Amino acid sequence: MHNSVTDNRRHEALNLVRQTMADLERQLEALLLPAEPNGPGTHQKRHDAGKGSQNGFKVSDHFADYPDFSIRAAQAVVDRMRELAGSHRLSITPYDWKGQLRGVRFAPNSVFIEYIYSGRSKSKETPEQGIKVSFARKPEFYGTVWPFRLGERQGYTHVIVQKEEQLSALLRMVDMAWGFKKEGRAPRVTAAA
């Protein structure tokens, strides 16, 4: 009798954890993919990669006059997400906010390019080039040794990448975030080189 009670409690606990994870995932999706102000697709052209698609999403098609590094860094994230998706469906959509093109969204959305820097900002605090990327989960899930600062907002991690030498570390974080989404658990964290 003792084993069946323990098994029942274990089963109940696992169900509670699964439900909580599903709830958190929905909340995270709401944070990473904010509602479009004028309804779906009004300012955006949709691209679906994976599942036999021959046409890839090209960042330069949407951000043509942006700095080379900004486009290259964003395209590296797009390409890695497509690679990780493999034969699974991956929606890749330009992100705009209030009619202003800003970044790239993915669904499933373990990664979100919040901002592709244009080099046209008048603020001295805004980088001239690079990208700002948000990832599923808090910074502690990613470890502590990275060539950029990990920020946190509303339960997810964000980083700003401004240099070529930061790209490989950024792509390792993309891999980790994809693992969170796919496996629903925290992966084994290794220090960045």
Buried (B, 14 or more C-beta within 10 A) or exposed (E): EEEEEEEEEEEEEEEEEEEEEEEBBEEBBEBBBEEBEEEEEEBBEEBBBBEEBEEEBBBEEBBEEBBEBBBBBBBBBBBBBBBBBEEEEBBBBBBBBEEEBBBBBBBBBBBBBBBBBBBEEEEEEBBEBBBBBBBBBBBEBBBEEBBBEBEEEEEBBBBBBBEEEBBEBBBBBBBBBBBBBBEEEEBEEEEBE
